[in-house]
């Protein structure tokens, strides 16, 4: 199933952003029911504190993770870096390795990527403006990632203030929206995100931890909560 088809289902999509490019971590997430995986290169990840190397440096493990996702028939995407100096040949290399989507902050993405045949997940940060969000519908962007929390507040509890922010963005674009766990979002709170129209929850280090077992257990809790909620809703609609 493609990334967009997955995100356009009625129930919220469960994406796992791995804290390390590690095959055991990837398999743990997939076994626990992740719909989509996301990995990183060329960046020091703020939440996990992991420093990811270049495509060349990470290539051996990346190939294995792409192959694993193909075996599970699950999309896999990649954050290409954390700055605006990512060469286009690195992007082309990512496409050649078989990734389903590329993920970057809007302030880091070269607009030439619009011409490439790969799904684009574009992230906005805490300096976002709603008029920019409204303009996204006119651009060849496939998914909007709401990474809108002040980095100094990462790991705080989710409140209604954040729900209002996510809802205002949801009301400003028709694009599929993914919310990452910059807040310590629980499985039950993810269902509230589904109810306000969010298409995907992307759980990362703040929620999953950084071990194989913690990734498996956290992913499974979200999987069960999402499935149980939506199965009950189907029954009630009959």
Secondary structure by P-SEA (a helix, b strand, c coil): ccaaaaaacccbbbbbbcccccaaaaaaaaaacccbbbbbcccccccccccccccccaaaaaaaaaaaaaaacbbbbbcccccccccaaaaaaaaaaccccccccccccccccccccccccccccccccaaaaaacccccccbbbccccccccccccccaaaaaaaaaaaaccccbbbbcccccccaaaaaaaaaacccbbbbccccccccaaaaaaaaaaaaaaaaaaaaaaaaaac
